[in-house]
Amino acid sequence: MLSLLPANTGYAEGAHLNLNSYDIVIYLMGMEKAVTLTASERKERLKNLLKRLTSGESVEQLKREFRELLDSVSPLEIPLIEQELVAEGVPISDILKMCDLHVELFRETLLPQELRDVPPSHPLGLLIRENEEILKLAEALSMYAGQLQRSGAVREAVKRLLGRLVSSIRRHYVKNQMLLFPYLERMGLEAVPRVLWGKDDEALLAARRLIRELDSMEPSKAAEELRELSMKVSDLVFRENKILYPTLWALLSPREWAAVEREARKLGYIVEAEGGGSGLEGVEPVYPYEFSGKLGPEAAAVLPREMRGFVGRARPDEYRLRRPGDIDLGTGFLRPEEIAGIFSSLPLEVTYADAEGRVRFYSESRLMEGFPRTRTILGRKIEYCHPPRLEGLVKKTVEKLRRGEADYEVFWTRIRGRIVRVLISAVRDREGRFLGVLETVEDFTDVLENPEAVKEKIVVL
């Protein structure tokens, strides 16, 4: 049986139960409900609540009443009651609407005390709300697993749900991986990001494989794997809310969160920001490479129990990114010789002409041979670098890009028997002003002539 517990959490071994996503979290936390109603009464009340929910009453209106009902319902009973309702003919799509109520009710349980006052539009608040949406999908997956064993007709609905889960997982975890983990690594807390990223990847690969193989699976096997995936996703949410997010909330200042917020906008969220702002407006961002990463002895007192043991052993990463002579390129810092070396190592060649249409730069690749170019073309008009029969086409393309009618144009040709793609793209600054055009030449011969051989080499990255 898959273990859902982070190492050394101190939670009961009984958490290895095969429960749905919300019940796992509740059970892990040792919650117990007093059962004061009969099973029949509990089921009838849930039915009535479901009817009111599907008739249009809001989650907020029903939340208080649902909380009172759950005072009489053990969390371990909920999936059993839900399955009884399905067996009695209640559409599973209606039962899934209860997920919103589950999240509302279990929110306080899912979040430790220190995270309950995080502003909802703060980047961490948005990540927590993303976890709630992912948890809803995990519960829905668990519900569909039971239905799949009775009827194969729900397979298409399951695949759609898996597709939503894959998309949500990918968009959520890339923010953890790219925005949050670098700060932990800078502090020397490298083990936690490595474990979490491994588990993120495991869940994503499992969901993608299920989408591919679901049609060929026996119903019982498919249901088993769906429940296991639901448990994996629930485990990820639990680890983030109980360990990762409280750690970062305790250790990062508003300046670090301002950097996270700025970069997160580029990646996007699966939830909408709420009103009230993030509280980070006007804060100067500090990126991981600018972050000292030193943990004082007081850090242990504010960290989750699972993280305290790492503080004394953590060795901050003291690597200094910026060096004398570096050029700030916006997305990194390089010396001129590094820039030249990078261009020569690309499997393509580029030529850049400025806003006046004059060639200012070209690269020479060690990995492919494109059009012949020499230093004598610098300062030349870009159209004169092509045969007279193509001058008009080049000028027309450049003007189209200058006017903003397109971002790029693609052409195909042959060079010494090789199939080559020529892409002419507009170069603009951050305000959108036209700076010039970039002509990129790339060899696509192997891809076009041996597509099956290329497909065999594909690996999931």
C-alpha positions in Angstrom: 0.0 0.0 0.0 1.3 3.4 -0.9 2.5 5.5 2.1 1.1 9.0 2.2 3.2 10.2 5.1 6.3 12.4 4.9 9.2 10.9 6.8 9.3 11.5 10.5 5.9 13.3 10.7 4.8 11.3 13.7 1.4 10.6 12.2 -0.3 7.3 12.7 0.6 4.3 10.6 -3.2 3.9 10.0 -2.9 6.6 7.3 -2.0 3.9 4.8 -5.8 3.5 4.2 -7.2 3.6 0.7 -9.3 6.7 1.2 -10.3 9.6 -1.1 -8.2 12.7 -1.2 -9.9 14.8 1.5 -10.4 11.9 3.9 -6.7 11.1 3.7 -5.8 14.6 4.9 -8.4 14.5 7.6 -7.3 11.1 8.8 -3.7 12.1 8.8 -4.5 14.9 11.2 -6.3 12.6 13.6 -9.6 14.2 13.3 -12.5 12.3 14.9 -16.2 13.1 14.4 -18.9 12.2 16.9 -21.5 10.0 15.2 -24.9 11.0 16.5 -27.1 10.3 13.5 -27.9 6.9 12.0 -26.3 6.0 8.6 -29.7 6.4 7.0 -30.2 9.9 8.5 -26.8 11.0 7.5 -27.3 9.9 3.9 -30.7 11.6 3.7 -29.3 14.9 4.9 -26.4 14.7 2.4 -29.0 14.0 -0.3 -31.0 17.0 0.7 -27.9 19.2 0.8 -26.9 17.9 -2.7 -30.3 18.8 -4.1 -30.0 22.3 -2.7 -26.5 22.7 -4.1 -27.5 21.6 -7.6 -30.6 23.8 -7.5 -28.3 26.9 -7.4 -27.7 27.7 -3.7 -24.2 28.9 -3.2 -21.4 27.2 -1.4 -21.2 30.1 1.1 -24.9 29.7 1.9 -24.6 26.0 2.5 -21.2 25.9 4.2 -22.5 26.5 7.7 -25.2 23.8 7.4 -22.7 21.4 5.9 -20.3 22.0 8.8 -23.1 21.1 11.2 -23.9 18.0 9.3 -20.3 16.9 9.3 -20.3 17.2 13.1 -22.4 14.0 12.8 -20.5 12.4 10.0 -17.1 10.8 10.2 -14.8 11.9 7.3 -14.2 8.2 6.6 -17.9 7.8 5.9 -18.2 10.4 3.2 -16.9 8.4 0.3 -19.1 5.5 1.3 -22.2 7.7 1.3 -21.2 9.2 -2.0 -20.9 5.8 -3.6 -24.3 4.8 -2.2 -25.8 7.9 -3.8 -24.2 7.0 -7.1 -25.6 3.4 -6.8 -29.0 4.9 -6.2 -28.8 6.8 -9.5 -27.6 10.3 -8.4 -25.5 11.5 -11.3 -21.8 11.6 -10.4 -21.6 15.0 -12.0 -23.9 16.3 -9.2 -22.0 14.6 -6.5 -18.8 16.2 -7.7 -20.3 19.6 -6.9 -19.9 18.7 -3.3 -16.1 19.1 -3.8 -16.4 22.8 -3.4 -18.1 22.3 0.0 -15.4 19.8 1.0 -12.7 22.4 0.3 -14.5 25.1 2.2 -15.0 22.9 5.1 -11.5 21.3 5.2 -9.6 24.5 4.5 -8.8 25.2 8.1 -7.6 21.6 8.5 -5.5 21.6 5.4 -3.7 24.8 6.4 -1.5 25.2 9.5 -2.3 28.2 11.7 0.6 30.3 10.3 -0.8 30.2 6.7 -4.4 31.2 7.5 -3.8 34.9 7.3 -2.0 34.8 3.9 -3.7 37.4 1.6 -5.6 35.5 -1.1 -4.0 37.5 -3.9 -0.5 37.1 -2.4 1.5 34.7 -4.6 1.5 32.2 -1.7 -2.3 32.7 -1.3 -2.8 31.9 -5.0 -0.6 28.8 -4.7 -2.7 27.6 -1.8 -5.9 28.2 -3.7 -4.4 26.3 -6.7 -3.8 23.4 -4.3 -7.5 23.5 -3.4 -8.5 23.2 -7.1 -6.0 20.3 -7.6 -7.5 18.6 -4.5 -11.0 18.9 -6.0 -9.8 17.1 -9.1 -8.1 14.4 -7.0 -11.4 13.8 -5.1 -13.3 13.7 -8.4 -10.8 11.1 -9.7 -11.4 8.9 -6.7 -15.2 9.2 -7.2 -14.9 8.3 -10.9 -12.7 5.3 -10.0 -15.7 3.7 -8.2 -18.0 4.4 -11.1 -15.5 3.0 -13.6 -15.7 -0.4 -12.0 -19.4 -0.6 -12.6 -19.5 0.9 -16.1 -16.9 1.6 -18.8 -19.0 4.4 -20.2 -17.4 7.0 -18.0 -13.9 6.4 -19.5 -14.1 9.5 -21.7 -15.2 11.6 -18.7 -12.2 10.2 -16.8 -9.8 11.1 -19.6 -11.1 14.6 -19.7 -10.7 14.9 -15.9 -7.1 13.5 -16.2 -6.4 16.1 -18.9 -7.5 18.8 -16.5 -5.4 17.3 -13.7 -2.3 17.2 -15.9 -2.7 20.8 -17.0 -3.3 22.0 -13.4 -0.4 20.0 -12.0 2.0 21.2 -14.7 1.0 24.9 -14.2 1.1 24.7 -10.4 4.3 22.8 -9.9 6.3 24.7 -12.4 5.9 27.7 -10.1 7.2 25.7 -7.1 10.1 24.4 -9.1 11.2 27.6 -10.8 10.2 30.2 -8.3 10.3 28.7 -4.8 12.8 25.9 -4.8 15.7 28.2 -5.8 15.3 30.1 -2.5 15.4 26.8 -0.5 18.5 25.7 -2.4 20.1 29.1 -1.7 19.6 28.4 2.0 21.2 25.0 1.7 17.8 23.2 2.2 18.3 21.1 -1.0 16.7 17.8 0.0 13.2 19.1 0.3 13.0 20.5 -3.3 14.6 17.3 -4.7 12.0 15.1 -3.0 9.1 17.3 -3.9 10.1 17.7 -7.5 10.5 13.9 -7.8 7.0 13.4 -6.5 5.6 16.1 -8.7 7.1 14.5 -11.7 5.9 11.0 -10.6 2.3 12.2 -10.4 2.5 14.0 -13.7 3.9 11.0 -15.5 1.3 8.7 -13.9 -1.5 10.9 -15.1 -0.2 11.1 -18.6 0.3 7.4 -18.8 -3.3 6.8 -17.6 -4.6 9.0 -20.4 -2.7 7.0 -22.9 -3.5 3.5 -21.5 -7.0 3.9 -20.0 -8.9 2.5 -22.9 -6.9 -0.7 -22.9 -7.1 -1.3 -19.1 -9.4 -3.6 -17.3 -11.9 -1.6 -15.2 -10.7 -2.9 -11.9 -7.1 -2.1 -12.8 -8.0 1.3 -14.1 -9.9 2.1 -10.9 -7.0 1.0 -8.7 -4.6 3.2 -10.6 -7.0 6.2 -10.5 -7.3 5.9 -6.7 -3.5 5.6 -6.4 -3.0 8.7 -8.5 -5.6 10.5 -6.3 -3.7 9.5 -3.2 -0.4 10.7 -4.8 -1.8 14.1 -5.6 -3.4 14.4 -2.1 0.0 13.6 -0.6 1.6 16.4 -2.6 -0.9 18.9 -1.5 -0.5 17.8 2.1 3.3 18.1 2.0 3.2 21.6 0.4 0.6 23.0 2.8 2.1 21.5 5.9 5.9 21.7 5.1 6.9 23.7 2.0 4.7 26.7 2.2 5.0 27.3 6.0 8.8 27.1 5.6 8.9 29.7 2.9 6.3 31.9 4.6 8.6 32.0 7.7 11.9 32.5 5.9 11.2 34.8 3.0 10.7 38.5 3.3 8.3 40.7 1.2 11.2 41.4 -1.1 11.7 37.8 -2.1 7.9 37.3 -2.5 7.9 40.4 -4.7 10.3 38.6 -7.1 8.1 35.5 -6.9 5.1 37.6 -7.8 6.7 39.3 -10.7 7.9 36.0 -12.3 4.7 34.1 -11.5 2.7 36.5 -13.6 4.6 35.3 -16.6 3.8 31.6 -15.8 0.2 32.2 -15.0 -2.1 30.7 -12.4 -5.0 28.2 -12.6 -7.1 30.5 -10.3 -8.0 34.2 -10.5 -6.6 36.8 -8.1 -9.1 38.1 -5.7 -9.5 41.7 -4.6 -7.5 43.5 -2.0 -4.1 43.2 -3.6 -1.0 41.1 -2.7 0.5 43.6 -0.2 3.7 43.6 -2.3 2.9 46.7 -4.4 6.0 48.8 -4.8 8.3 46.3 -3.0 11.7 46.0 -4.6 12.3 42.3 -5.6 15.2 40.2 -4.4 16.0 37.2 -6.6 17.6 34.0 -5.3 21.0 35.0 -6.6 20.7 38.2 -4.6 19.5 36.4 -1.5 22.0 35.7 1.4 20.4 32.4 2.3 21.9 32.4 5.8 19.7 30.7 8.4 20.1 32.0 12.0 19.5 29.8 15.0 16.1 31.4 15.5 14.9 29.8 12.2 14.3 26.4 13.8 11.7 28.0 16.2 9.5 29.2 13.3 9.8 26.3 11.0 7.5 23.2 10.7 8.6 20.3 12.8 9.7 18.4 9.7 12.2 21.1 8.7 13.8 22.0 12.1 16.4 19.3 11.9 17.8 20.7 8.6 18.6 24.1 10.0 21.8 23.2 11.8 23.1 21.2 8.9 22.2 23.6 6.1 25.1 25.2 4.3 24.0 28.3 2.3 24.9 28.6 -1.3 27.4 31.5 -1.5 27.9 31.5 -5.3 28.0 35.0 -6.6 26.3 35.3 -10.0 27.4 38.8 -11.1 31.1 39.3 -12.0 33.1 42.2 -13.2 32.7 42.6 -17.0 29.3 40.9 -17.1 26.6 42.3 -19.4 23.1 42.3 -17.9 20.9 40.8 -20.6 17.7 40.9 -18.5 17.5 37.1 -18.3 21.0 36.6 -17.2 24.6 38.0 -16.9 27.3 37.0 -19.5 30.7 38.2 -20.5 31.3 39.0 -24.2 33.4 35.9 -24.8 30.6 33.8 -23.3 28.0 35.3 -25.6 30.2 34.6 -28.6 30.8 31.0 -27.4 27.0 30.5 -26.9 26.2 31.6 -30.4 28.8 29.3 -32.0 27.4 26.4 -30.0 23.8 26.8 -31.2 22.6 24.3 -33.9 21.5 27.3 -36.0 22.8 30.5 -37.4 21.3 34.0 -37.0 21.7 37.4 -38.7 20.5 40.6 -37.1 19.6 43.8 -38.9 18.7 46.9 -37.0 15.7 49.2 -37.5 17.4 50.9 -40.5 17.7 47.5 -42.1 21.5 47.3 -41.7 23.3 44.1 -40.8 24.9 44.5 -37.4 25.6 40.9 -36.3 25.8 37.3 -37.6 26.7 34.1 -35.9 28.8 31.1 -37.1 27.7 27.7 -35.8 30.1 24.9 -35.1 27.2 22.5 -35.4 25.7 23.4 -38.8 26.6 25.2 -42.0 24.1 27.7 -43.3 24.4 30.5 -45.8 27.9 31.9 -46.5 28.5 35.1 -44.6 31.6 37.1 -43.9 32.5 40.2 -41.8 32.2 42.3 -44.9 28.4 42.2 -44.8 28.3 44.2 -41.6 26.6 47.5 -42.3 25.1 46.2 -45.5 21.3 46.5 -46.2 19.7 43.2 -45.3 17.9 42.8 -48.6 21.3 43.1 -50.5 22.4 39.9 -48.6 19.9 38.0 -50.8 19.7 37.3 -54.6 18.0 40.2 -56.5 15.0 38.0 -57.2 14.4 37.8 -53.4 15.1 41.5 -52.5 11.4 42.5 -52.9 10.2 39.6 -50.7 12.8 40.4 -48.0 11.9 44.2 -48.0 8.1 43.3 -47.9 8.6 40.9 -45.0 10.7 43.4 -43.0 8.1 46.1 -43.5 5.3 43.7 -42.4 7.2 42.9 -39.2 8.0 46.6 -38.6 4.3 47.5 -38.8 3.4 44.8 -36.3 1.3 42.8 -38.8 3.1 39.6 -37.8 5.8 38.5 -35.3 7.6 36.3 -37.8 7.5 34.8 -41.3 8.7 31.3 -42.2 10.3 30.2 -45.5 11.8 26.8 -46.5 14.7 26.2 -48.9 17.6 23.9 -49.6 21.3 24.5 -48.9 23.7 21.9 -50.4 20.9 19.3 -50.4 19.8 20.0 -46.8 16.3 21.1 -46.0 16.5 24.4 -44.2 13.9 26.6 -42.4 14.5 30.3 -42.6 12.6 32.2 -40.0 12.6 36.1 -40.1 11.2 37.5 -36.8 10.7 41.0 -35.4 13.0 42.1 -32.6 11.3 44.5 -30.2 12.2 46.0 -26.8 10.1 45.6 -23.6 7.9 48.4 -24.6 7.2 46.9 -28.0 9.3 49.3 -30.0 10.7 47.8 -33.2 14.5 47.3 -33.1 15.1 45.3 -36.1 14.8 41.7 -37.6 16.5 38.4 -36.8 16.9 35.9 -39.6 17.4 32.3 -38.2 18.6 29.5 -40.3 18.0 25.9 -39.0 18.6 22.5 -40.6 15.4 20.3 -40.4 16.5 17.6 -42.8 16.6 14.7 -40.2 13.3 15.7 -38.7 11.5 15.8 -42.1 13.2 12.9 -43.8 13.3 10.5 -40.8 10.3 11.4 -38.6 9.9 7.9 -37.2 13.5 7.7 -36.1 13.2 11.0 -34.4 10.0 9.9 -32.6 11.8 6.9 -31.2 14.3 9.1 -29.5 11.6 11.2 -27.7 12.0 11.2 -24.0 9.7 12.9 -21.5 11.5 16.0 -20.1 
